[in-house]
Amino acid sequence: MARLTTLTRKGQITVPKDVRDALGLKPSDSVEVWVEDGEARIRKARRLTVRDVAGRIPAPSLPLEEAIARSKSEHASERARKILRELAGPS
């Protein structure tokens, strides 16, 4: 079922209703778009599962406790700098 639609100046298109219905697309759904053999293809994006992403997130380089401590220290330092700037007044 080929359908004609128009590309906007922003590079957007409207997916015709019968195509959305055939793909089961609803507002806010993600779609995958790719080019294959000179043709643009579109399909409803598959929701990722934990199994899909397992092993893709790198192991932390620091122990969790140390990462938390560093984060708190960096936050405290930034807060102190902000207070000093406020006390110094306009430059």
Backbone torsions as a table, in degrees:
resi	resn	phi	psi	omega
1	MET	NA	93.2	177.8
2	ALA	-83.5	135.7	179.9
3	ARG	-129.8	146.2	177.7
4	LEU	-94.6	131.4	175.1
5	THR	-140.8	165.4	-173.8
6	THR	-112.3	138.5	176.5
7	LEU	-85.3	128.4	178.9
8	THR	-80.8	172.1	177.3
9	ARG	-62.0	-25.8	178.6
10	LYS	-84.5	1.5	179.4
11	GLY	82.2	19.0	-178.5
12	GLN	-101.2	154.1	173.9
13	ILE	-131.9	159.8	171.8
14	THR	-99.1	127.5	176.2
15	VAL	-81.7	119.4	-177.7
16	PRO	-55.5	148.9	-175.1
17	LYS	-56.9	-42.5	-178.5
18	ASP	-66.0	-30.0	176.3
19	VAL	-72.6	-43.8	176.7
20	ARG	-58.3	-43.9	-179.9
21	ASP	-63.3	-43.4	-178.8
22	ALA	-63.9	-32.4	179.7
23	LEU	-90.4	-6.4	-178.1
24	GLY	70.9	31.6	-177.8
25	LEU	-85.0	138.4	176.4
26	LYS	-125.7	161.8	177.7
27	PRO	-51.5	139.0	179.9
28	SER	78.1	-1.9	175.1
29	ASP	-67.6	149.1	174.5
30	SER	-92.4	146.9	176.0
31	VAL	-126.5	153.1	173.9
32	GLU	-103.0	134.8	178.7
33	VAL	-128.9	133.6	178.5
34	TRP	-151.4	165.9	178.0
35	VAL	-109.2	131.2	-180.0
36	GLU	-138.9	123.5	179.8
37	ASP	53.9	39.7	177.0
38	GLY	77.5	6.3	179.0
39	GLU	-119.0	141.2	174.9
40	ALA	-80.4	135.0	178.8
41	ARG	-119.3	150.0	178.7
42	ILE	-139.1	142.6	173.6
43	ARG	-152.6	158.1	176.7
44	LYS	-64.7	131.9	-179.4
45	ALA	-70.1	140.7	177.6
46	ARG	-81.1	137.2	176.4
47	ARG	-71.0	134.4	178.9
48	LEU	-75.4	142.7	175.9
49	THR	-107.4	169.4	176.5
50	VAL	-58.8	-38.3	179.7
51	ARG	-62.9	-35.4	179.2
52	ASP	-62.5	-38.0	-174.6
53	VAL	-101.2	-6.1	-179.2
54	ALA	-57.0	130.9	178.0
55	GLY	85.2	-5.5	-179.7
56	ARG	-88.9	-20.9	179.0
57	ILE	-88.0	122.1	-177.0
58	PRO	-66.0	150.2	177.1
59	ALA	-65.6	143.1	179.8
60	PRO	-63.1	145.3	-179.7
61	SER	-83.0	-12.0	179.4
62	LEU	-123.1	153.0	170.7
63	PRO	-63.0	148.5	-176.1
64	LEU	-54.0	-44.3	-178.0
65	GLU	-61.2	-41.2	179.7
66	GLU	-68.3	-39.3	178.3
67	ALA	-62.2	-41.6	178.3
68	ILE	-64.6	-44.8	-179.9
69	ALA	-61.4	-43.9	178.9
70	ARG	-62.8	-42.1	179.9
71	SER	-61.0	-44.6	178.7
72	LYS	-63.7	-41.2	-180.0
73	SER	-64.4	-44.2	179.1
74	GLU	-64.4	-39.3	178.7
75	HIS	-65.2	-44.3	179.9
76	ALA	-62.8	-41.0	179.3
77	SER	-64.0	-43.6	179.3
78	GLU	-64.6	-41.0	178.5
79	ARG	-62.7	-42.3	178.9
80	ALA	-62.8	-42.9	178.4
81	ARG	-61.6	-39.9	-179.9
82	LYS	-64.4	-43.2	179.8
83	ILE	-63.9	-42.4	178.9
84	LEU	-62.6	-40.0	177.9
85	ARG	-63.7	-40.9	178.7
86	GLU	-64.6	-40.2	179.7
87	LEU	-68.2	-33.3	-179.2
88	ALA	-71.1	-22.0	179.2
89	GLY	77.0	-174.0	-177.6
90	PRO	-63.8	144.1	-178.6
91	SER	-84.7	NA	NA
